Amino acid sequence: MLGGISIWQLLIVLGIIILIFGTKKLRNVGTDLGGAVKGFKKAMNEDEKGEKAEEEETEAQAQARVDHKDETNTYDVQAERKPEEQEERK
């Protein structure tokens, strides 16, 4: 079985625990433990949902269209070096 522990030995240990702590205290411990597990699962689900929402938000920002409605003048400039500067750099 369980490493040489029989069912009767487990029942005796359970009976001693009930005598020491009482059923009310054991019930409260079980309720607290169950609430902690539920809270942990809820936090994990919220964390996963939060990460997905952040990823979607960053993707939406990356794909956002840029408007230049405020700018009335657009200048197209091509930078070229003067022939004198090119000779000096060689």
N, C-alpha and C positions, 0 to 999 in steps of 0.2 A: 504494500500500500504506500502510504506517504512516509517513507523513510522509517518504517517500524512503528508508526503511531497508528493505533487502531481507532475505530469509530467510538468505542467506549471511552477511551482516553480523551478524545476530543470533546465528548459530551460532558465528562467530568470537569474539564477545564472551562467549558462554557458555563456550567452550573456555578462554579466558583466565581467567575467574572460577574455573573448576574447577582450572586449574593453580596459581592463586594460593592459594586457600583449601583445596583438596582436597575429595574427595567425603565424607569422614567429617565434616568441619566443616560442610559444606553440609547433610548429613543431620541433624546435630544442630540446626542452625538451623531446618530444616523441622519437626522434631519439636517444638521449643520453640514455634514459631509456631502449629502445630496445637493444642498443649496450651493455649496462651493463648486461642485462639479458642473452644475447647470450654469453658474456664473462664468466659469472658465470656458465652457463651450460657447456661450453667448459672446464673450469677448473675442474668442478666436474667429467666429463668424463675422463679427463687426470689423475686425482687423482686416480680414480678407476682402470684405466689401469696400473698405476704405482704400486699400491698395488698388483695387480695380478702378475705383472712381478717380483716384489720383492719376493713374495711367491714362484713362480716357480723357481727363482734363488736359494733360500735357500734350496728348495727340491732337486734341481740338485746338490748342493754342498754336501748335506747330503748323497746322493746316489753315490757320486763320488768314483771311484775305487782308492785305494791307491797302488802305485807301490813302490817296494823296490828294484829296479834294481841297485841302487848305492851300496847297502850293499852286500858285497861278503860273509861275515861270519855271520852265525846265530848261536847263542848259546841258548841251551835249558837248563835252570837251574831250579832245584827244591830246594827250600830253606827248610832246616830242622834244627832244634835246636840240639845242642849237648846234650847228656844225662846229663852232668854236669850242664848246664844252666837250664834244666828242674827241677832238684832237688833244685837249689837255689831259684827259683821263687815260689815254693810251700810253 
